[in-house]
Every structure is written in C-alpha cells, then in structure tokens.
Amino acid sequence: PFIHQITLNGPKGEAVRVRALFDDGAMVAAMCTSVFDKVKHRLGNWSPSEKKLRMVNGSIVNSDAKWLGIIEVGGVRVKGEFEVFNSGGGWAFLFGKPLLQSFKAEHDYKTDSIRISDNSQSATIYN
C-alpha cells in the first residue's frame, strides 16, 4: 500500500496531521471514526452526513460526518472533503479517487511515487 502523511488545515490555523492510505480504487475519501473523534474539535467545518457508503464486500455503512476544508500533501494544498466512518482499524485516513483527482495525482508504479499539483505548484511524494 502507498502510505503518506497529509495535513488537514482547521479554520483557526490548526494543522491536523494523519497517515493516509492512498487508494485509487476507493470511490470516496474518508477518515476513521476513531481518529475523527480525537481531532474533530481542531478541524471545525464538519457537519452530519446522510451519505451511505458501499463497502468492497457489498455492505452498506452510514457515514457519521463529513468535512470540507484545505488538505495539504507535500506542500501542495487543495480544497477537499471526506466522509467519516469506522474502518475497523484498517486505516486512519483513506485518500481515495476524489482527492487523487483534486490533487491531479499521477501514480508512477515503477518508482512507487505520486506526482501531485495544484494551480501553482507541484510535488512528488514517495512511499
């Protein structure tokens, strides 16, 4: 798996750092409920979610909350959002396809790196 630290920027300048699992097969970005419960007071900008998420095994899981704000990876910052649900300990943060698209990510499997960019800068992160 490709794992890298990301930073979620709270409304009062808080920087919440979390290890993210990058997964281009995941159709959602998400934070595990256990992690969210520890950092939600620093994040702000979160609200209840009505979204239902289909897991790989076909089960349906209710999202506990959603968050919208600035996400930073390797110095590149974009506006993004994620849902919150219990991963069962599988990951702290799931960096799925919507965020990969927002960061204009290009995964180079040969070098095990991901090139990301916003409108003004780019960076390459390594696993």
Stockholm file with secondary structure:
# STOCKHOLM 1.0

chainA/1-127         PFIHQITLNGPKGEAVRVRALFDDGAMVAAMCTSVFDKVKHRLGNWSPSEKKLRMVNGSIVNSDAKWLGIIEVGGVRVKGEFEVFNSGGGWAFLFGKPLLQSFKAEHDYKTDSIRISDNSQSATIYN
#=GR chainA/1-127 SS CEEEEEEEECTTSCEEEEEEEECTTCSSCEEEHHHHHHHHHHHCCEECCCCEEECTTSCEEECCEEEEEEEEETTEEEEEEEEEECCTTSCSEEECHHHHHHTTCEEETTTTEEEEECSSCEEEEEC
#=GC SS_cons         CEEEEEEEECTTSCEEEEEEEECTTCSSCEEEHHHHHHHHHHHCCEECCCCEEECTTSCEEECCEEEEEEEEETTEEEEEEEEEECCTTSCSEEECHHHHHHTTCEEETTTTEEEEECSSCEEEEEC
//
